[in-house]
């Protein structure tokens, strides 16, 4: 798990405006946490899309 956290921190440094979310899920996160991922996607689209 630590390698993923290190990569996440590196990504945040490289792309400071990125929105990063860590989920307690494995390789198939959309299958394990579909509601959470759907909500994060909706929030991102509301903020990112014009109109």
N, CA, C and O atoms as a CHARMM CRD file, in Angstrom:
* protein
*
  204
    1    1 UNK  N      0.83000  -1.20200   0.00000 PROA 1      0.00000
    2    1 UNK  CA     0.00000   0.00000   0.00000 PROA 1      0.00000
    3    1 UNK  C      0.86700   1.25600   0.00000 PROA 1      0.00000
    4    1 UNK  O      0.49300   2.25500  -0.61400 PROA 1      0.00000
    5    2 UNK  N      1.99900   1.22900   0.66300 PROA 2      0.00000
    6    2 UNK  CA     2.81200   2.44900   0.78000 PROA 2      0.00000
    7    2 UNK  C      3.25700   2.97500  -0.57100 PROA 2      0.00000
    8    2 UNK  O      3.40700   4.18500  -0.73800 PROA 2      0.00000
    9    3 UNK  N      3.47100   2.09500  -1.53900 PROA 3      0.00000
   10    3 UNK  CA     3.93600   2.56100  -2.85300 PROA 3      0.00000
   11    3 UNK  C      2.86400   3.41500  -3.52500 PROA 3      0.00000
   12    3 UNK  O      3.18500   4.38800  -4.20900 PROA 3      0.00000
   13    4 UNK  N      1.61300   3.06300  -3.33800 PROA 4      0.00000
   14    4 UNK  CA     0.53200   3.84600  -3.93100 PROA 4      0.00000
   15    4 UNK  C      0.43600   5.21900  -3.27600 PROA 4      0.00000
   16    4 UNK  O      0.19100   6.21900  -3.95000 PROA 4      0.00000
   17    5 UNK  N      0.62700   5.26400  -1.97700 PROA 5      0.00000
   18    5 UNK  CA     0.58900   6.54900  -1.28600 PROA 5      0.00000
   19    5 UNK  C      1.74800   7.43500  -1.72500 PROA 5      0.00000
   20    5 UNK  O      1.57200   8.64100  -1.89700 PROA 5      0.00000
   21    6 UNK  N      2.91600   6.86000  -1.90700 PROA 6      0.00000
   22    6 UNK  CA     4.06700   7.63100  -2.37300 PROA 6      0.00000
   23    6 UNK  C      3.82000   8.17100  -3.77500 PROA 6      0.00000
   24    6 UNK  O      4.15200   9.31900  -4.06800 PROA 6      0.00000
   25    7 UNK  N      3.24700   7.35600  -4.63000 PROA 7      0.00000
   26    7 UNK  CA     2.92900   7.81300  -5.98800 PROA 7      0.00000
   27    7 UNK  C      1.88500   8.91800  -5.96100 PROA 7      0.00000
   28    7 UNK  O      1.95600   9.86900  -6.74000 PROA 7      0.00000
   29    8 UNK  N      0.92800   8.79000  -5.07400 PROA 8      0.00000
   30    8 UNK  CA    -0.10800   9.81500  -4.94700 PROA 8      0.00000
   31    8 UNK  C      0.50400  11.14200  -4.53000 PROA 8      0.00000
   32    8 UNK  O      0.17000  12.18100  -5.09900 PROA 8      0.00000
   33    9 UNK  N      1.37700  11.12400  -3.56500 PROA 9      0.00000
   34    9 UNK  CA     2.02300  12.35800  -3.11700 PROA 9      0.00000
   35    9 UNK  C      2.87200  12.96400  -4.23400 PROA 9      0.00000
   36    9 UNK  O      2.89400  14.18400  -4.39800 PROA 9      0.00000
   37   10 UNK  N      3.56500  12.13100  -4.99700 PROA 10     0.00000
   38   10 UNK  CA     4.35800  12.62700  -6.12500 PROA 10     0.00000
   39   10 UNK  C      3.44100  13.26400  -7.15900 PROA 10     0.00000
   40   10 UNK  O      3.76500  14.31800  -7.70800 PROA 10     0.00000
   41   11 UNK  N      2.32000  12.64700  -7.42700 PROA 11     0.00000
   42   11 UNK  CA     1.36300  13.19600  -8.39600 PROA 11     0.00000
   43   11 UNK  C      0.83500  14.54300  -7.91700 PROA 11     0.00000
   44   11 UNK  O      0.72300  15.47900  -8.70900 PROA 11     0.00000
   45   12 UNK  N      0.51200  14.65000  -6.64600 PROA 12     0.00000
   46   12 UNK  CA     0.03400  15.92600  -6.09900 PROA 12     0.00000
   47   12 UNK  C      1.07900  17.02800  -6.22500 PROA 12     0.00000
   48   12 UNK  O      0.73400  18.18700  -6.45200 PROA 12     0.00000
   49   13 UNK  N      2.34400  16.67700  -6.08000 PROA 13     0.00000
   50   13 UNK  CA     3.40800  17.67000  -6.26400 PROA 13     0.00000
   51   13 UNK  C      3.52400  18.07900  -7.72800 PROA 13     0.00000
   52   13 UNK  O      3.69600  19.25800  -8.04000 PROA 13     0.00000
   53   14 UNK  N      3.42800  17.10000  -8.62000 PROA 14     0.00000
   54   14 UNK  CA     3.57700  17.36800 -10.05000 PROA 14     0.00000
   55   14 UNK  C      2.37000  18.09000 -10.64600 PROA 14     0.00000
   56   14 UNK  O      2.51600  18.90000 -11.56100 PROA 14     0.00000
   57   15 UNK  N      1.20300  17.80100 -10.13700 PROA 15     0.00000
   58   15 UNK  CA    -0.04100  18.38600 -10.65400 PROA 15     0.00000
   59   15 UNK  C     -0.81800  18.96400  -9.46600 PROA 15     0.00000
   60   15 UNK  O     -1.78800  18.36100  -9.00600 PROA 15     0.00000
   61   16 UNK  N     -0.39600  20.12300  -8.97500 PROA 16     0.00000
   62   16 UNK  CA    -0.96300  20.65100  -7.73700 PROA 16     0.00000
   63   16 UNK  C     -2.46200  20.94900  -7.79600 PROA 16     0.00000
   64   16 UNK  O     -3.12100  20.96700  -6.75700 PROA 16     0.00000
   65   17 UNK  N     -3.00600  21.18100  -8.97500 PROA 17     0.00000
   66   17 UNK  CA    -4.44600  21.45500  -9.07800 PROA 17     0.00000
   67   17 UNK  C     -5.28000  20.18500  -9.25500 PROA 17     0.00000
   68   17 UNK  O     -6.50200  20.26100  -9.38000 PROA 17     0.00000
   69   18 UNK  N     -4.63700  19.03800  -9.26500 PROA 18     0.00000
   70   18 UNK  CA    -5.35800  17.77600  -9.44300 PROA 18     0.00000
   71   18 UNK  C     -6.21700  17.48400  -8.21300 PROA 18     0.00000
   72   18 UNK  O     -5.85500  17.81600  -7.08400 PROA 18     0.00000
   73   19 UNK  N     -7.33500  16.86800  -8.45900 PROA 19     0.00000
   74   19 UNK  CA    -8.19700  16.40100  -7.37800 PROA 19     0.00000
   75   19 UNK  C     -7.91200  14.91500  -7.19500 PROA 19     0.00000
   76   19 UNK  O     -8.15900  14.12000  -8.10300 PROA 19     0.00000
   77   20 UNK  N     -7.40200  14.54000  -6.04400 PROA 20     0.00000
   78   20 UNK  CA    -6.97900  13.16400  -5.79100 PROA 20     0.00000
   79   20 UNK  C     -7.79700  12.60200  -4.63200 PROA 20     0.00000
   80   20 UNK  O     -7.93600  13.23700  -3.58700 PROA 20     0.00000
   81   21 UNK  N     -8.32900  11.41500  -4.83300 PROA 21     0.00000
   82   21 UNK  CA    -9.10800  10.74100  -3.79000 PROA 21     0.00000
   83   21 UNK  C     -8.53600   9.34800  -3.58400 PROA 21     0.00000
   84   21 UNK  O     -8.34400   8.60400  -4.54600 PROA 21     0.00000
   85   22 UNK  N     -8.26800   8.99900  -2.35300 PROA 22     0.00000
   86   22 UNK  CA    -7.81200   7.65000  -2.02200 PROA 22     0.00000
   87   22 UNK  C     -9.01000   6.85200  -1.51900 PROA 22     0.00000
   88   22 UNK  O     -9.70200   7.25900  -0.58600 PROA 22     0.00000
   89   23 UNK  N     -9.23700   5.71800  -2.15300 PROA 23     0.00000
   90   23 UNK  CA   -10.36500   4.87400  -1.78400 PROA 23     0.00000
   91   23 UNK  C     -9.86000   3.57600  -1.17600 PROA 23     0.00000
   92   23 UNK  O     -8.81700   3.05600  -1.57400 PROA 23     0.00000
   93   24 UNK  N    -10.58900   3.06800  -0.23200 PROA 24     0.00000
   94   24 UNK  CA   -10.26400   1.77800   0.36700 PROA 24     0.00000
   95   24 UNK  C    -10.84100   0.70300  -0.54100 PROA 24     0.00000
   96   24 UNK  O    -11.91300   0.15300  -0.28700 PROA 24     0.00000
   97   25 UNK  N    -10.09400   0.41800  -1.61300 PROA 25     0.00000
   98   25 UNK  CA   -10.56900  -0.54700  -2.60900 PROA 25     0.00000
   99   25 UNK  C     -9.36800  -1.18600  -3.27700 PROA 25     0.00000
  100   25 UNK  O     -8.24800  -0.68200  -3.19400 PROA 25     0.00000
  101   26 UNK  N     -9.61200  -2.27500  -3.92200 PROA 26     0.00000
  102   26 UNK  CA    -8.54900  -2.98400  -4.61600 PROA 26     0.00000
  103   26 UNK  C     -8.47400  -2.60200  -6.08200 PROA 26     0.00000
  104   26 UNK  O     -8.82200  -1.48600  -6.46700 PROA 26     0.00000
  105   27 UNK  N     -8.02200  -3.53100  -6.88200 PROA 27     0.00000
  106   27 UNK  CA    -7.79700  -3.30600  -8.30500 PROA 27     0.00000
  107   27 UNK  C     -9.10000  -2.97600  -9.04400 PROA 27     0.00000
  108   27 UNK  O     -9.08100  -2.22800 -10.02200 PROA 27     0.00000
  109   28 UNK  N    -10.20600  -3.51700  -8.59400 PROA 28     0.00000
  110   28 UNK  CA   -11.49700  -3.30100  -9.24700 PROA 28     0.00000
  111   28 UNK  C    -12.36300  -2.34900  -8.42100 PROA 28     0.00000
  112   28 UNK  O    -13.48100  -2.68600  -8.03300 PROA 28     0.00000
  113   29 UNK  N    -11.83700  -1.18100  -8.16500 PROA 29     0.00000
  114   29 UNK  CA   -12.53100  -0.19300  -7.33200 PROA 29     0.00000
  115   29 UNK  C    -13.95400   0.10100  -7.81000 PROA 29     0.00000
  116   29 UNK  O    -14.84500   0.21700  -6.96800 PROA 29     0.00000
  117   30 UNK  N    -14.21600   0.22600  -9.11400 PROA 30     0.00000
  118   30 UNK  CA   -15.59800   0.48300  -9.53600 PROA 30     0.00000
  119   30 UNK  C    -16.56900  -0.62400  -9.13700 PROA 30     0.00000
  120   30 UNK  O    -17.75600  -0.36500  -8.94200 PROA 30     0.00000
  121   31 UNK  N    -16.08000  -1.84100  -9.01600 PROA 31     0.00000
  122   31 UNK  CA   -16.93900  -2.93300  -8.56000 PROA 31     0.00000
  123   31 UNK  C    -17.10900  -2.92500  -7.04400 PROA 31     0.00000
  124   31 UNK  O    -18.14300  -3.34500  -6.52500 PROA 31     0.00000
  125   32 UNK  N    -16.08800  -2.44400  -6.34300 PROA 32     0.00000
  126   32 UNK  CA   -16.10900  -2.46800  -4.88200 PROA 32     0.00000
  127   32 UNK  C    -16.79500  -1.24500  -4.27700 PROA 32     0.00000
  128   32 UNK  O    -17.42600  -1.34300  -3.22400 PROA 32     0.00000
  129   33 UNK  N    -16.67400  -0.09500  -4.94000 PROA 33     0.00000
  130   33 UNK  CA   -17.25400   1.13500  -4.40600 PROA 33     0.00000
  131   33 UNK  C    -17.93800   1.94600  -5.51000 PROA 33     0.00000
  132   33 UNK  O    -17.58500   3.10200  -5.74200 PROA 33     0.00000
  133   34 UNK  N    -18.90900   1.34300  -6.18700 PROA 34     0.00000
  134   34 UNK  CA   -19.52700   2.04000  -7.31400 PROA 34     0.00000
  135   34 UNK  C    -20.23700   3.33700  -6.91900 PROA 34     0.00000
  136   34 UNK  O    -20.18300   4.31500  -7.66400 PROA 34     0.00000
  137   35 UNK  N    -20.88700   3.36000  -5.78400 PROA 35     0.00000
  138   35 UNK  CA   -21.61100   4.56900  -5.38200 PROA 35     0.00000
  139   35 UNK  C    -20.65800   5.72900  -5.11200 PROA 35     0.00000
  140   35 UNK  O    -20.92200   6.86100  -5.51700 PROA 35     0.00000
  141   36 UNK  N    -19.57100   5.45200  -4.43900 PROA 36     0.00000
  142   36 UNK  CA   -18.59000   6.50200  -4.11500 PROA 36     0.00000
  143   36 UNK  C    -17.94000   7.04100  -5.39000 PROA 36     0.00000
  144   36 UNK  O    -17.78000   8.25200  -5.54400 PROA 36     0.00000
  145   37 UNK  N    -17.57200   6.15300  -6.29000 PROA 37     0.00000
  146   37 UNK  CA   -16.93500   6.57100  -7.53400 PROA 37     0.00000
  147   37 UNK  C    -17.91900   7.35400  -8.39200 PROA 37     0.00000
  148   37 UNK  O    -17.53900   8.34800  -9.01000 PROA 37     0.00000
  149   38 UNK  N    -19.15700   6.92900  -8.44200 PROA 38     0.00000
  150   38 UNK  CA   -20.17400   7.65900  -9.20300 PROA 38     0.00000
  151   38 UNK  C    -20.36300   9.06200  -8.63500 PROA 38     0.00000
  152   38 UNK  O    -20.46700  10.02500  -9.39400 PROA 38     0.00000
  153   39 UNK  N    -20.40800   9.18800  -7.31800 PROA 39     0.00000
  154   39 UNK  CA   -20.57500  10.51100  -6.70600 PROA 39     0.00000
  155   39 UNK  C    -19.37500  11.41100  -6.98200 PROA 39     0.00000
  156   39 UNK  O    -19.55100  12.58600  -7.30400 PROA 39     0.00000
  157   40 UNK  N    -18.17000  10.88500  -6.86200 PROA 40     0.00000
  158   40 UNK  CA   -16.97700  11.67900  -7.16500 PROA 40     0.00000
  159   40 UNK  C    -16.96900  12.11200  -8.62900 PROA 40     0.00000
  160   40 UNK  O    -16.57000  13.23300  -8.94500 PROA 40     0.00000
  161   41 UNK  N    -17.40300  11.23500  -9.51300 PROA 41     0.00000
  162   41 UNK  CA   -17.47000  11.57400 -10.93600 PROA 41     0.00000
  163   41 UNK  C    -18.49000  12.66600 -11.18200 PROA 41     0.00000
  164   41 UNK  O    -18.21500  13.60600 -11.92700 PROA 41     0.00000
  165   42 UNK  N    -19.66400  12.56500 -10.57200 PROA 42     0.00000
  166   42 UNK  CA   -20.69300  13.60900 -10.72100 PROA 42     0.00000
  167   42 UNK  C    -20.19000  14.95000 -10.20400 PROA 42     0.00000
  168   42 UNK  O    -20.39300  15.97900 -10.84800 PROA 42     0.00000
  169   43 UNK  N    -19.53500  14.94600  -9.04500 PROA 43     0.00000
  170   43 UNK  CA   -18.99500  16.20100  -8.49700 PROA 43     0.00000
  171   43 UNK  C    -17.97100  16.80600  -9.45000 PROA 43     0.00000
  172   43 UNK  O    -17.99300  18.01200  -9.69600 PROA 43     0.00000
  173   44 UNK  N    -17.08000  15.98900  -9.98400 PROA 44     0.00000
  174   44 UNK  CA   -16.07300  16.46300 -10.91100 PROA 44     0.00000
  175   44 UNK  C    -16.71800  17.07200 -12.15300 PROA 44     0.00000
  176   44 UNK  O    -16.31300  18.14600 -12.59900 PROA 44     0.00000
  177   45 UNK  N    -17.70500  16.40300 -12.70400 PROA 45     0.00000
  178   45 UNK  CA   -18.35300  16.90500 -13.91100 PROA 45     0.00000
  179   45 UNK  C    -19.11600  18.19900 -13.65300 PROA 45     0.00000
  180   45 UNK  O    -19.12100  19.09400 -14.49800 PROA 45     0.00000
  181   46 UNK  N    -19.76600  18.30600 -12.48500 PROA 46     0.00000
  182   46 UNK  CA   -20.49200  19.54200 -12.14200 PROA 46     0.00000
  183   46 UNK  C    -19.54500  20.72800 -12.10700 PROA 46     0.00000
  184   46 UNK  O    -19.89300  21.82100 -12.55500 PROA 46     0.00000
  185   47 UNK  N    -18.35800  20.51800 -11.58100 PROA 47     0.00000
  186   47 UNK  CA   -17.38100  21.60200 -11.44600 PROA 47     0.00000
  187   47 UNK  C    -16.65100  21.86000 -12.76300 PROA 47     0.00000
  188   47 UNK  O    -16.31100  23.00300 -13.06800 PROA 47     0.00000
  189   48 UNK  N    -16.41500  20.82700 -13.52800 PROA 48     0.00000
  190   48 UNK  CA   -15.52900  20.92700 -14.68800 PROA 48     0.00000
  191   48 UNK  C    -16.23000  21.31600 -15.99500 PROA 48     0.00000
  192   48 UNK  O    -15.62700  21.95700 -16.85600 PROA 48     0.00000
  193   49 UNK  N    -17.48600  20.93300 -16.14100 PROA 49     0.00000
  194   49 UNK  CA   -18.16800  21.20200 -17.39600 PROA 49     0.00000
  195   49 UNK  C    -18.86100  22.56300 -17.37300 PROA 49     0.00000
  196   49 UNK  O    -19.48700  22.92100 -16.37500 PROA 49     0.00000
  197   50 UNK  N    -18.75800  23.30500 -18.43800 PROA 50     0.00000
  198   50 UNK  CA   -19.44800  24.59500 -18.48300 PROA 50     0.00000
  199   50 UNK  C    -20.95900  24.41400 -18.55400 PROA 50     0.00000
  200   50 UNK  O    -21.46900  23.41600 -19.06100 PROA 50     0.00000
  201   51 UNK  N    -21.64600  25.40500 -18.03300 PROA 51     0.00000
  202   51 UNK  CA   -23.10200  25.42200 -18.17200 PROA 51     0.00000
  203   51 UNK  C    -23.77400  24.76600 -17.07600 PROA 51     0.00000
  204   51 UNK  O    -25.00300  24.70200 -17.05600 PROA 51     0.00000
